[in-house]
Amino acid sequence: MARAIYLDNAATTRIDDAVMETVCACMTVDYGNPASAHFVGIAAEAKVAAAAKKLAAAVGDPGQERGEIVWTSGGTEADALGVLGAARARQKRGQHVILSALEHPAVRESAALLAREGWRVTTIEATAAGTLDPDKVAAAVTADTQVIAVMRVQNELGTVLPVADIARAVRATPAGAEIHIHCDAVQALGKIPVDVHQLGVDSLAVSAHKIHGPKGAGALWLSRKARIAPLWAGGGQQRGRRSGTLNVPGIAGLGVAAEIATATLGERATLYGELREMLIAGAQQSGIEWRENGAGSERSPHIVSLAFHHIPAEPLLHVLESRGVLVSAGSACAERDRKPSPALTAIGLPADWGTLRFSFGRQTTRDDIAAAAEILADALRSF
């Protein structure tokens, strides 16, 4: 088989060469424990500080004036800190959490765990276009509401949720000023502008491997006025919020990846918009009944979610794979469990529509998509 056309970048990305150099240097040169007092440890600590500066700038908090960075093992842990950690730190005030029906499993399952601990959980339904009504979120707020979780870019649909509008609506309620608002920005960073001040959030989760960084590294931006309870005890690193020896290679790699991703955001968005139209043209040429999930809503340019009538997703995925085009059926986070996608269920997609998610990365070329569009059209006609 010729080189595979990898269109599953929303699941993970190939590490950038510059990021790889940084990661390797932190394993072989600046390999110290950043908590050590000698010069090797101090050099590692400097790498962590530099990465925090880069990441803070990437999320709209240059100089870390509004918040600080808590390093995690990835987006899942960052979401858990932003939801579980914030909720447990506030549980004496009330025990009510609100989330959208479009949230990633990292948020949904954190809320489910809170429910088992006695919290009341309210899930806000999605629109058919894969977004949310800010007024519905605000209407769900009560005096007991402590945490609201709303993602920025839906990982299966690519829709951009109105986080800033939701934050404003929530803050306007009697209890809103004190509520902790958490945002999963894992699919947003490096794809669309991310500005924590503009969004009005108290915490924001990111992950390195979604932006051509290393796996096993993520972070939570945390407002200076916010409080979170640690998920576990340990050596007290990161002011006790997240104990454990810092993953310096991963952290430094995330910093470089975030810097590159935000620096190239504009040109990538333009290219991805062109690639989207090329791919959609392939679906149109097939003659098969199809739809784009999330049509009518603002969408991130790197994700295209296409549904095909009476064509099951998994067989189509494997036909494309056999011809060198790699995609996912909905979200790769849970696609092998054979359960209906919560996001597709939330937007009311009928069961007889199979959905594939195509997602672009920095290595995706126009030639890749031209070939993929032709293969997609041919594959669809074979069903």
N, C-alpha and C positions, 0 to 999 in steps of 0.2 A: 504494500500500500504506500502511496506517496504521502508526504507530510500531512498529518491530520489537520483539518480546519477546526481549531478549538474555539467553540462559541459557548462556553460554559464559565465565563469569567465572573459571573455573579456567585458561582460556587467557590471558586478559588482562582488565583492568577499565578502566572509564572513570575518568579522573583526577578526584579530588575537587576541588571549587572552592577550598577552602582550600589544598590542595596546589598547585594551579595558581597561585594568588596568590604563594605562596612561591617557586615556580620562576621565575616572571616577574620577581619582585623581584631574584632572584639573577642574572638576565640583564641587568637594566637599571639597578639601583642598586648592589647588592653584587656587582659583576661582576669584581672583582679576582682575580688569581692568589693563592691562599692562601699561596704560598711567598714572595710579595713582602713587603718590609719596610715599605712605606709604608702609610698608613692605609686605603687601599682594599683592599689585600691583607690587612691585619689584620682588617678587617670581614668579608671572605670566610672567613678562618680561623675567626673566631668562629662563623659559620654552620655550619661543619663540626663544630666542637666541640659546639655545641648539638645538632646532629643525632646525634652519637655518644652523647650523654647520653640522648636520647630513645630511640634504638634499643636501647641497653644495658638501659634500664629495661624496654622491651617484651619482651626475651628473658630477663628475670629476673636481670639483673646491674646493679642500680642503683648508680651511683657507679663503675661499671667496676672493682669491687674484685677480681673473679675473672678478668677478661679484658679484651680490647680489641677495637676494631672495625677491620677492614681493608676499605676501600671497594673495590668491584669494579664491573664493567659490568653485572652481573646475577647471577641464580642459577647459571647455567652456569659462569661464571668462579669464583664462590665455591665451588662444588662441586669444580672442578678444583684450586683452591688447597687445599681441605680434604683431597683424596685424593692428587693428584699431588704437591702441595707437601709434605704431611706425609710421604709415602712417600719421596720423594727426599731429604728431610732425614735419613732414618733408614736408608737403604739399606745402610749398612755393618753394621748390627745384624742384618739379615735381609731377605729379599725375599719376603714372603708377605702378601697382602691378602685380606680376606674382605668380601663384599658380599651383599646379599639379591637374590633373583631379581626383586624388585619395584622396584628402583631406577630412577630417572629416567635417560634416556640420558646426561645430563651426568656421572653417576657411572659408569654401565656403560662408556662409551667411555673415561673416564679409566683405569678398570681395564684395559680392553683395550690401551690404550697402554702401561701398565706391563707387561702380559704380553709385548708386543713388545720391551720393554727387558729381558726375562729374569725378571720376577717370576712367581711362582706365584699364581694367582687361584682362590679357592674361592667358588662361588656357593651360597648356602643356599636350598634350595627353599622355596616358599611353601605355606601350607595352602590348602585349597579355599575357605576363608573369607577369603582375602586377607590373612593375617597371617603371623607367624613364631613358631617355637618357640625361646625363648631358650636352652634346653639344647642345641639343635642348633648354634646359633651358638657357644656356649662349647666344644662338643665339637670344633669345627673349629680351635680355637686351637692353635698349636704354638709352639715356642721361637723360630721365625722370623717369627711374625706381627707386623706393624708397624702396620697400619691396618685398621680395620673401619668400613664405611659402612652405615648403616641410616637410611632416611628416616622422618620422623615421620608424615606423612599421604601415602598413596599417591595420586598425582596423577590416575590414571584411575578408581580404585575408591572413593577417599575413606576407605579403611580407616586406622585409627590404629594404627601399629605400636608394640609394647611396648619402646620404646627404653630406658627406665629399667631394666626387668627384664633386658634384654639386657646393658646396661652392668654391672649387678650380677653377672650370671652370668659375664661375661667377666673382671671384676676379681677374681673368686674363683679363677680358674685360676692356675697358677704363674707364667705370663708376663703375666697380665692387667694388672697395675698399670702397666706401661710402654707398653701399646698405645694408639695414638691412635684415638679413636672419633669419627667424623665423622657429623653428622646433617644431611640435607637437610630444612629446615623451611619451604621455600618455600610449600607449601600449608597449613602449620599456623599461621603467624603471623597473628594477627587473627581466626582461626577457632576455635582451641582454645587453652587456656593454654599458653604456652611458657616454660619455666624451665630454663636450662642447668644449674643446680645440681641440680635434681631429676632431670633427665635423665641427668646424669653423663657428659656429652660433653666432648670437647676442642675441637671446632669445630662451628659451626652456620651453615648458609647460608640467606640470605633474599633476596627480590627485591621491588623497589618496585612493579612494575606488576601484581602479583597482589593488592595491597592498596590499589588506587586511587591509586597513585603513578605517577611517570613511568617510561617504558621507558628502558633503558640504565643503570639504577642498581641496585646490589645490595650485599651486604656479607657478610663472614665474621666471625662472632664467634669469637675465638680465645683459648683459655685462656692465662693468663700463663706456665704451665709448658710449653706446647706450642711446637714449633718447626716452621716450614715453610720450604721452599726456594722462592725466587721463580720464577715461570714465565718471566720474561724480565728482561733487564737494562735499565738506563735511568738516570734522574736521581736515584734513591735515595729517592724519596718514600715515605712510610709505612714508614720505617725499613728501606727496601730490599726490603720484602716484595712491594710492588706499585708499581713505578715508573710515572710518568705524572702529568701535571697533573690535579689532582683535579677531578671533575665537580661543582662546587659546586651548581648548580641541581638536579641529580639527587640529590645527597647530602642537601641540605636538604629536598627534596621527600620523600625516603624517611623522614627523621626525623619530619616532620609526619604522613605517612601511617601510620607505625607507631604514633605517639601516638594518633591518632584510632581506628585499628583496635583497639587494645587497650582503649581507653576504652569502646568500644561493643560489645565482644565478647559480653557476657552477653545484652544485648537482641537482638543479631543471632542468636545461637545459638538463642534461643527462637523467633524468627520463622522462621528457616530450618527448624527442626524442624516447624513448622506447614506450611510450603511443601512440604517433603518428603512429608508425608502427603497433601496435596492432589494432588500430582503422581502419586504412587503410585495414588491412587484413579482417576485417569484411565486408567492402564494396566489396572487391574482391571476397569473398566467396558467396556473394548474387547472382552472375551471371548477375547482372544488369549492363548496360553500365554506367560508371561513370568516372569522372576526378577530379583531385585535382587542384583547382584554385591556380594560382601562381606557378605551377610546373615549374622548370627551373630557378627560382629566389631564392636568399637567403631568408630564412623565419625564423620568430621567432618561437621557438619550442612550444609555448603555444597555438597557433591557428592552427586549421586544417579546411580548407574550402573545402568541397566536393560538387560536382555538379552531379546530376543524370538525365539521359536522359528520357524525357517524364514523369517525376515524379514531380508534383508540391510541392514546399517546405513546404507550410503551412499545408496541410493535413498530410504530412510525419512527420512534427514537432509534430503534435497533436497525431499521432499514437505512436511516441516515448514517448511523455509525458504520455500517458495512461498506458505505461509500465514502467514509473518511470525514464525515461532519459530526462533531461531538456537541450535543446539546443536553438539556435536562427536561424532564417531564414535570413542569411546575418548579418546585424547589428541590435541589439536591440534598438539603438538610434532612429530609425525611422521605424521599421519593421511594425508597426500597421497602417501606412498610405496607404498601398497597392500600393505604387508607386515603379517603378523599381529601384533597387539599383544602384546609380550612379557609385559605384566601379565596379560592375559586368558589367554594361553597358560600362564602360571605357575600360575594357579588352576584349570587344567584345563577351561576353558569349551570345549565342542565347537564345531567350525567352523560348524555350521548355526544358531548363535545369533548374531544381530546385536546389537551393543551401542551404545547412545547414552549420552553423559554430559551430564547437566543440572547446571549449577552456578550458584549464586546470588551476587549482589553487593549492595552497599548500595542500588542503585537498583531492585532487584527488589521488586515489590509483590504483595500478595495477589491483586489484580485480574489482574496478569500471569499468575500461576500458575493461577488459575481458568480463564482463557482458554486457556492452554497445555495444561492437562490435558484440556480438551474437544477441542481440536484434535488432541492426541496420540491420544485414543481414536478419533476419527473417522478419522485417518490410518491407524492400525493396522488398522481394519476394512476399509480399501480394498485391503489386500494379500491 
